[in-house]
Structures are given as structure tokens and as C-alpha cells.
């Protein structure tokens, strides 16, 4: 089976990448995070998952720029009632480390912000993925960082945007910065 494809990117669109491997052009469905990392006419390696539908339909090839994202996608496919399209949507909405942290903390509310993920399915994701978390290294956060993250969510930022702003603030500010300092920095600098 295909583990990865190496070739020249012919075309990249949101959620789709076309890669030329020795004269054969493969079409892959990819998360938005992957399309943002790809440049047309450049060489790339895409780690793949081939999904064969149980009933009628065409096989679909999914692609990821790193193996850890591919591994997370495979674990998400094991969640009852999730399916590959919703798993891809989750990976488009959240960076892998954010998604893992949300699952680890049981943040059902954040997961339901994704189109097609209701409360029951979000609870199922948290339940089914708990055993898979041991396969991933979870980012550790301090109570100050957690407080700042929750404040950004309360201010209306999406989990992805809150995480992005928080990461930038944490990397810029000193380690002694308070949650208030971190939030103020995150609000001023996007």
C-alpha cells in the first residue's frame, strides 16, 4: 500500500493537492494546514492514507505533510461515526497539537465548533481517542497559559486562533509573564 508519495506538485487548492509521481498524477484530499505548506511546481513528500469505501464509491487518497498528522488521522478514523471527511475537517480546523490537547482535556464544546461535529459525536471523539493519546506527546501547559487560553476563548477567538496567538505571546514574552500580560500581548499582536 502507499505510505507516501514523492513528486512535483502540479496543483494545490483548498483541501486538494495533485502530485506528479513519475508521470502519474495523483489527486489527494488534504487538510487546510497541509495546503498552506505546499507550493505548486515544488517537490514534496505527502504521507498518505488510502480509504476504500465499504459500499459503492471511489477510493480516496488522503495526504499529509508529516507522519504525526497522518497517524492522528488514522486514529480519528477509528472513532465510531466520525468518518474520513469529518476527521479531515477536524484537522483543517485545529492544528494537531491543539486537537490532541482538546481531546486530552475533554473540551467537547470546542470540538462542536467544527461543522458537522455535534455534542454526541464530540463526546464520542473524546471517549474513543483517550486510549490513543498515549501514542502522541502532548504539549504541556502551565496554569498561567491555560488561564490565558481560556480568556482568549471567552473573548470570542476560535481555539485555533487562540492557540496561535498564545503560542506567539509565549515565545515572545518572558516566562514570568502573567496571564493578563499574555492576553494583552495576544490581543495587540496577531
Residue frames as qw, qx, qy, qz and C-alpha x, y, z in Angstrom:
[[0.000, 0.888, 0.459, 0.000, 0.00, 0.00, 0.00],
 [0.314, 0.695, -0.060, 0.644, 1.07, 3.63, -0.37],
 [0.538, -0.527, -0.385, 0.534, 2.85, 5.08, 2.66],
 [0.082, -0.753, 0.020, 0.653, 3.98, 8.29, 0.98],
 [0.651, 0.635, 0.303, 0.285, 4.24, 9.91, -2.43],
 [0.353, -0.595, 0.186, 0.698, 7.23, 11.97, -3.53],
 [0.480, 0.461, 0.541, 0.514, 6.92, 14.15, -6.56],
 [0.110, 0.057, 0.098, 0.988, 6.21, 17.56, -8.08],
 [0.197, 0.556, 0.619, -0.518, 3.10, 19.40, -7.00],
 [0.218, 0.354, 0.611, 0.674, 1.12, 20.17, -10.15],
 [0.266, -0.557, -0.249, -0.747, -1.78, 21.98, -8.50],
 [0.240, -0.218, -0.743, 0.586, -2.81, 22.89, -4.96],
 [0.330, -0.510, -0.283, -0.742, -6.31, 24.05, -3.99],
 [0.435, -0.366, 0.518, -0.639, -8.03, 24.18, -0.62],
 [0.785, -0.105, 0.510, -0.334, -8.46, 20.56, 0.52],
 [0.910, 0.370, 0.181, 0.035, -6.90, 19.12, -2.68],
 [0.169, -0.727, 0.554, 0.369, -3.38, 18.51, -3.95],
 [0.898, 0.436, 0.020, -0.048, -2.26, 16.99, -7.25],
 [0.374, -0.696, 0.570, 0.225, 1.19, 15.43, -7.27],
 [0.761, 0.540, -0.324, -0.154, 3.08, 14.10, -10.30],
 [0.613, -0.487, 0.621, 0.039, 4.98, 10.93, -9.41],
 [0.368, -0.193, 0.806, 0.422, 6.89, 9.62, -12.42],
 [0.169, -0.010, -0.611, -0.774, 4.31, 10.85, -14.92],
 [0.326, -0.511, -0.783, -0.138, 1.29, 9.64, -12.94],
 [0.128, -0.375, 0.179, -0.900, -0.71, 12.44, -11.31],
 [0.326, -0.377, -0.835, 0.233, -2.33, 11.52, -8.01],
 [0.284, -0.602, -0.125, -0.736, -5.21, 13.51, -6.52],
 [0.427, -0.185, -0.740, 0.485, -5.15, 13.72, -2.72],
 [0.350, -0.822, -0.272, -0.357, -7.57, 15.24, -0.25],
 [0.520, 0.093, -0.445, 0.723, -5.64, 17.24, 2.31],
 [0.273, -0.776, -0.457, 0.340, -6.41, 19.41, 5.36],
 [0.183, 0.966, 0.061, 0.172, -6.13, 23.19, 5.01],
 [0.485, -0.781, 0.344, 0.193, -2.99, 23.15, 7.16],
 [0.726, -0.039, 0.539, 0.426, -1.33, 20.98, 4.52],
 [0.487, 0.719, 0.353, 0.349, -2.35, 23.16, 1.55],
 [0.120, -0.990, 0.070, -0.004, -0.86, 26.17, 3.33],
 [0.570, -0.591, 0.490, 0.294, 2.51, 24.40, 3.47],
 [0.698, 0.203, 0.582, 0.364, 2.54, 23.38, -0.20],
 [0.134, 0.691, -0.221, -0.675, 3.73, 25.35, -3.21],
 [0.834, 0.503, 0.197, -0.114, 2.82, 24.46, -6.78],
 [0.678, 0.666, -0.279, 0.140, 5.64, 23.23, -9.01],
 [0.141, -0.680, 0.666, -0.274, 7.81, 22.34, -5.99],
 [0.550, 0.081, -0.830, 0.037, 8.95, 18.90, -4.87],
 [0.532, -0.421, 0.338, -0.653, 7.07, 17.43, -1.92],
 [0.262, -0.019, -0.961, 0.089, 6.52, 14.29, 0.11],
 [0.594, -0.271, 0.040, -0.756, 2.95, 13.61, 1.17],
 [0.094, -0.081, 0.957, -0.263, 2.26, 10.85, 3.69],
 [0.492, -0.049, -0.460, -0.738, -0.85, 9.05, 2.56],
 [0.412, 0.098, 0.813, -0.400, -3.88, 7.09, 3.68],
 [0.290, -0.032, -0.706, -0.646, -5.94, 5.21, 1.11],
 [0.452, 0.116, 0.601, -0.649, -9.58, 4.99, 2.12],
 [0.172, -0.091, -0.861, -0.470, -11.69, 2.32, 0.45],
 [0.546, -0.139, 0.124, -0.817, -15.44, 2.90, 0.85],
 [0.413, -0.023, 0.875, -0.251, -17.42, -0.03, 2.24],
 [0.598, 0.552, 0.554, -0.177, -20.13, 0.31, -0.38],
 [0.591, 0.628, 0.305, 0.403, -20.18, 1.93, -3.79],
 [0.090, -0.984, 0.094, 0.123, -17.85, 4.82, -4.43],
 [0.650, 0.620, -0.321, 0.300, -14.32, 5.60, -5.42],
 [0.749, -0.319, -0.251, 0.524, -11.24, 5.01, -3.30],
 [0.016, 0.973, -0.020, 0.227, -9.96, 8.30, -1.87],
 [0.727, 0.086, -0.281, 0.620, -6.32, 9.12, -1.19],
 [0.312, -0.945, -0.090, -0.030, -5.62, 11.48, 1.74],
 [0.682, 0.357, -0.227, 0.596, -2.30, 13.30, 2.13],
 [0.478, -0.871, -0.066, 0.090, -0.40, 14.98, 4.98],
 [0.364, 0.817, -0.366, 0.257, 2.91, 16.83, 5.17],
 [0.021, -0.522, 0.775, -0.356, 4.12, 14.98, 8.26],
 [0.464, -0.051, -0.883, -0.055, 3.72, 11.49, 9.64],
 [0.016, -0.169, -0.725, 0.668, 2.34, 12.57, 13.00],
 [0.463, 0.227, 0.049, -0.855, -0.64, 14.24, 11.32],
 [0.587, 0.129, -0.687, -0.408, -1.18, 11.09, 9.24],
 [0.300, -0.052, -0.896, 0.324, -1.03, 8.99, 12.42],
 [0.217, 0.205, 0.485, -0.822, -3.60, 11.25, 14.12],
 [0.567, 0.198, -0.308, -0.738, -5.89, 10.95, 11.07],
 [0.515, 0.052, -0.846, -0.125, -5.65, 7.14, 11.27],
 [0.103, -0.160, -0.799, 0.571, -6.59, 7.23, 14.96],
 [0.372, 0.224, 0.171, -0.884, -9.53, 9.56, 14.22],
 [0.543, 0.112, -0.618, -0.557, -10.81, 7.07, 11.62],
 [0.335, -0.097, -0.919, 0.184, -11.28, 4.56, 14.46],
 [0.219, 0.142, 0.471, -0.842, -13.78, 6.86, 16.21],
 [0.218, 0.450, 0.866, 0.035, -17.27, 5.48, 15.77],
 [0.234, 0.829, 0.506, -0.040, -19.42, 7.58, 13.39],
 [0.190, -0.733, 0.152, 0.636, -16.65, 10.05, 12.55],
 [0.739, 0.576, 0.316, 0.149, -15.55, 9.03, 9.05],
 [0.650, 0.017, 0.164, 0.742, -12.69, 10.37, 6.94],
 [0.155, 0.675, 0.267, 0.670, -14.33, 13.62, 5.79],
 [0.455, -0.859, -0.115, -0.207, -15.13, 14.78, 9.32],
 [0.793, -0.397, 0.056, 0.458, -11.67, 13.68, 10.50],
 [0.513, 0.306, 0.217, 0.772, -10.16, 15.81, 7.73],
 [0.125, -0.819, -0.240, -0.507, -12.41, 18.71, 8.73],
 [0.668, -0.727, -0.075, 0.137, -11.16, 18.45, 12.33],
 [0.717, -0.202, 0.175, 0.643, -7.55, 18.55, 11.12],
 [0.293, 0.561, 0.283, 0.721, -8.37, 21.55, 8.94],
 [0.325, -0.851, -0.210, -0.356, -9.94, 23.40, 11.86],
 [0.601, -0.766, 0.228, -0.001, -7.36, 22.57, 14.56],
 [0.296, 0.651, -0.694, 0.084, -3.61, 22.12, 14.47],
 [0.758, -0.050, -0.650, 0.005, -2.79, 18.52, 15.54],
 [0.337, 0.040, -0.651, 0.679, -1.33, 19.61, 18.89],
 [0.354, -0.118, 0.187, -0.909, -4.42, 21.75, 19.63],
 [0.767, -0.093, -0.406, -0.488, -6.76, 18.90, 18.72],
 [0.650, -0.011, -0.709, 0.275, -4.84, 16.50, 20.95],
 [0.082, 0.075, -0.523, 0.845, -4.95, 18.97, 23.83],
 [0.546, -0.122, -0.045, -0.827, -8.72, 19.47, 23.38],
 [0.802, -0.081, -0.549, -0.220, -9.28, 15.71, 23.40],
 [0.494, 0.062, -0.684, 0.534, -7.00, 15.26, 26.41],
 [0.077, -0.024, 0.433, -0.898, -8.83, 17.95, 28.39],
 [0.106, 0.462, 0.877, -0.078, -12.25, 16.66, 27.24],
 [0.117, 0.406, 0.054, -0.905, -13.18, 20.02, 25.71],
 [0.354, 0.452, 0.808, 0.136, -16.37, 18.89, 23.94],
 [0.180, 0.861, 0.279, -0.386, -17.56, 22.47, 23.48],
 [0.039, -0.673, 0.465, 0.574, -14.53, 23.43, 21.37],
 [0.269, -0.023, 0.891, 0.365, -14.92, 20.32, 19.19],
 [0.313, 0.631, 0.703, -0.096, -18.57, 21.19, 18.47],
 [0.103, 0.767, -0.078, -0.629, -17.44, 24.42, 16.82],
 [0.102, -0.261, 0.784, 0.553, -16.42, 22.33, 13.83],
 [0.644, 0.211, -0.178, -0.714, -19.10, 21.96, 11.16],
 [0.770, 0.099, -0.573, -0.261, -20.67, 18.51, 11.31],
 [0.419, 0.040, -0.783, 0.457, -19.48, 17.74, 14.85],
 [0.530, -0.628, -0.218, -0.527, -22.39, 17.71, 17.28],
 [0.424, -0.632, 0.489, -0.427, -22.22, 17.22, 21.03],
 [0.951, -0.117, 0.251, -0.139, -22.71, 13.44, 20.87],
 [0.839, 0.455, -0.123, 0.270, -20.01, 12.99, 18.24],
 [0.116, 0.765, -0.429, 0.467, -17.63, 15.29, 20.15],
 [0.665, -0.497, 0.447, -0.333, -18.17, 13.20, 23.27],
 [0.982, 0.136, 0.127, 0.023, -17.53, 10.04, 21.23],
 [0.565, 0.680, -0.305, 0.353, -14.28, 11.53, 19.89],
 [0.217, -0.699, 0.516, -0.445, -13.07, 12.30, 23.42],
 [0.852, -0.258, 0.374, -0.261, -14.08, 8.85, 24.65],
 [0.949, 0.291, 0.077, 0.097, -12.62, 6.84, 21.74],
 [0.515, 0.714, -0.283, 0.381, -9.41, 8.88, 21.46],
 [0.509, -0.778, 0.308, -0.202, -8.41, 8.75, 25.15],
 [0.898, -0.218, 0.336, 0.182, -6.56, 5.45, 24.68],
 [0.722, 0.546, 0.119, 0.408, -4.83, 6.77, 21.54],
 [0.069, -0.976, 0.137, -0.155, -3.34, 9.76, 23.38],
 [0.731, -0.535, 0.363, 0.220, -0.52, 7.59, 24.72],
 [0.772, 0.295, 0.349, 0.442, 0.80, 7.36, 21.13],
 [0.287, 0.784, 0.095, 0.541, 1.34, 11.14, 20.99],
 [0.430, -0.173, -0.388, 0.797, 3.42, 13.54, 23.04],
 [0.088, -0.867, -0.473, -0.128, 1.04, 16.09, 24.47],
 [0.249, 0.538, -0.181, 0.785, 2.17, 19.67, 24.84],
 [0.436, -0.512, -0.600, 0.433, 2.29, 20.62, 28.49],
 [0.020, 0.688, 0.124, 0.715, 0.93, 23.97, 29.53],
 [0.205, -0.028, -0.605, 0.769, 1.24, 25.88, 32.75],
 [0.017, -0.663, -0.692, 0.285, -1.79, 27.11, 34.71],
 [0.000, 0.613, -0.026, -0.789, -0.97, 30.67, 33.56],
 [0.066, 0.162, -0.693, -0.700, -1.05, 29.58, 29.92],
 [0.049, -0.419, -0.903, -0.088, -4.31, 27.68, 30.48],
 [0.012, -0.693, -0.453, 0.561, -5.85, 30.77, 32.07],
 [0.047, 0.491, -0.305, -0.814, -4.73, 32.95, 29.14],
 [0.048, -0.069, -0.867, -0.491, -6.10, 30.41, 26.64],
 [0.039, -0.573, -0.806, 0.143, -9.49, 30.31, 28.40],
 [0.006, 0.665, 0.180, -0.725, -9.58, 34.13, 28.44],
 [0.068, 0.296, -0.558, -0.772, -8.98, 34.28, 24.67],
 [0.074, -0.306, -0.913, -0.257, -11.76, 31.74, 24.10],
 [0.049, -0.662, -0.612, 0.429, -14.07, 33.80, 26.32],
 [0.027, 0.582, -0.105, -0.806, -13.23, 36.85, 24.18],
 [0.707, 0.559, 0.172, -0.398, -14.57, 35.02, 21.13],
 [0.185, 0.608, -0.708, -0.307, -11.44, 33.61, 19.49],
 [0.933, 0.099, -0.272, -0.212, -11.64, 30.17, 17.91],
 [0.845, -0.456, 0.232, 0.154, -9.48, 27.51, 19.61],
 [0.786, 0.310, 0.159, 0.510, -7.10, 27.53, 16.62],
 [0.203, 0.799, -0.018, 0.565, -6.72, 31.32, 16.65],
 [0.562, -0.791, 0.150, -0.190, -6.40, 31.41, 20.46],
 [0.903, -0.228, 0.197, 0.305, -3.67, 28.75, 20.30],
 [0.629, 0.512, 0.104, 0.575, -1.80, 30.60, 17.53],
 [0.055, -0.859, 0.079, -0.503, -1.90, 33.93, 19.38],
 [0.743, -0.646, 0.162, -0.070, -0.99, 32.25, 22.66],
 [0.902, 0.027, 0.121, 0.414, 2.00, 30.47, 21.10],
 [0.423, 0.656, -0.001, 0.625, 3.32, 33.75, 19.69],
 [0.343, -0.840, 0.112, -0.406, 2.86, 35.53, 23.02],
 [0.873, -0.459, 0.145, 0.077, 4.55, 32.74, 24.99],
 [0.825, 0.194, 0.095, 0.522, 7.54, 32.62, 22.63],
 [0.261, 0.710, -0.002, 0.654, 7.97, 36.41, 22.82],
 [0.423, -0.783, 0.115, -0.441, 7.29, 37.23, 26.48],
 [0.051, 0.473, -0.797, 0.372, 9.33, 36.22, 29.49],
 [0.464, -0.166, -0.870, -0.009, 8.48, 33.04, 31.39],
 [0.129, -0.274, -0.641, 0.705, 7.33, 35.12, 34.37],
 [0.246, -0.137, -0.276, -0.919, 4.59, 36.87, 32.35],
 [0.385, 0.180, 0.686, -0.590, 1.14, 36.77, 33.93],
 [0.349, 0.458, 0.803, 0.154, -1.98, 35.51, 32.15],
 [0.165, 0.890, 0.272, -0.327, -3.11, 39.12, 31.82],
 [0.114, -0.685, 0.462, 0.552, 0.20, 40.11, 30.15],
 [0.317, -0.015, 0.868, 0.382, -0.09, 37.18, 27.76],
 [0.299, 0.675, 0.674, -0.023, -3.68, 38.03, 26.81],
 [0.074, 0.890, 0.018, -0.449, -2.84, 41.72, 26.28],
 [0.179, -0.486, 0.660, 0.544, 0.08, 40.79, 24.04],
 [0.324, 0.231, 0.884, 0.245, -2.08, 38.29, 22.12],
 [0.257, 0.801, 0.501, -0.203, -4.73, 40.96, 21.53],
 [0.027, 0.859, -0.188, -0.475, -2.24, 43.54, 20.27],
 [0.029, 0.523, -0.749, -0.406, -0.16, 41.23, 18.05],
 [0.877, 0.221, 0.202, -0.375, -1.83, 38.90, 15.57]]
